[in-house]
């Protein structure tokens, strides 16, 4: 628990640099969840079985719900959903490149590997936010954590099942080769990382979380016969892709995705995104 | 049990897998439930692009949940069909992907814009609700049981669809015009949802005699028009001049059949319209692309997904 004196106040009580750091942190969280969920929904009506279709749709909706919770905290600073999603310059999004990569047709191995790499990272990230010095963030961690165990279980089960079959194992390895470097982007700092750490907005550094992530994912993948990129642990920078997303530098696939996501909004000439669900603060009350 | 006994006993939820039923009944029920299950899946192909294209985060969530529900309904219905012992779920899914499986006429027309969303999510789902509500009293108990859950969830879908329509109908002039255009395009298809008038229907007699169907197409169409014409008008929609629909003033309507394109309807019924090829092509391509997963899983043979955690409802 952060000491009482170190705790920050509400949205209106933050100094400029504090607010900038809180915003930077929230954009990373919200954008990761939104964009990954958006990709997951591509599997709806396309998954290998009706059961897996339902399961991944569930996960997509959980992540959309989490995105909603984090964007809602950005609304505290006066932004509305149009500012945050529909009218925002795609280059201002701060999600990791892992979230935005498209799925190749039928590449269920990608869905499973991506979900595993992300969900283990998310678990670590949430643990490090549980005692965040900004109460608005810390208060929302518990609700999200309660849904995340199912996501990891789902990804691990699928990895184990596919790894049992030789041809499927090869597809998993191809997905690991392609995705592992982009997963490193999850741990890339933003401009405000130093302030985030100094203020205790997160109780672990990105570097420390990355080590913990390696400790979990590398042995598990190896136990299934999957090999992470050579030397990734000793020298992650050599494996990291050129485009990481965190700094606003995205692949062309992101522009295309953002264009599609905002098509109706633009076609209808909307100026606001309508809320139809209760505000998270009221829903919790 | 012979067919005569089935006809004598026919009533709501009368028959279950415990009964020894004649093949004629089991085939008729399979045909009906398979059609219904296929429609759940194929409807989801129309709607899935609008998960991504929804104009707000809340709508996106609601739409993803709706598409998921439709797949869940398909799952329930295939199970109800499978329990008749005529076809396995795998056979029915194969038939759907290879173009033999039949499904609702409205799902043979791909959707282009958000203004079309309420045409499915309000009118077609509303029409389906009417039919499904009567199927809670169908004679095949597993089918009726599936309808309990399906109708419960469809109620939310139709409310959501109505809300999407309300938003468009009370939005800008442009939104209102787009909604009216979509309505004019879809209205004849929606009327055809209930099929031709009874004298042209081929399967009704037996299905009605054995209690699988409890209302005729005409009765369902009348009930739909009674409820939905006023709703369309409430949202400022103008009912197209054609097809001509005569209000008999006694709660029934007469649709001038010649105003509807039955050639197109029957081409669709054979899965042979351009939209049929497009939609079935999507199904077959996407299923082909994940065939490697299914063939890699031994348990798939049994249609069971034993190790993956079950999605919460």
Interface residues (C-beta under 8 A of the other chain):
Chain A: X34 X38 X41 X44 X45 X46 X47 X48 X49 X50 X51 X52 X53 X54 X55 X57 X58 X60 X61 X64 X65 X67 X68 X71 X81 X85 X86 X105 X106 X108 X150 X153 X154 X157 X158 X160 X161 X162 X165 X167 X168 X171 X260 X261 X263 X264 X265 X267 X268 X269 X270 X273 X274 X275 X276 X277
Chain B: X41 X44 X45 X48 X50 X51 X52 X53 X54 X55 X56 X57 X58 X59 X60 X61 X62 X64 X65 X67 X68 X71 X72 X74 X75 X78 X113 X114 X163 X167 X168 X171 X172 X174 X175 X178 X285 X286 X288 X289 X290 X291 X292 X293 X294 X296 X297 X300 X305 X307 X308 X309 X310 X311 X312
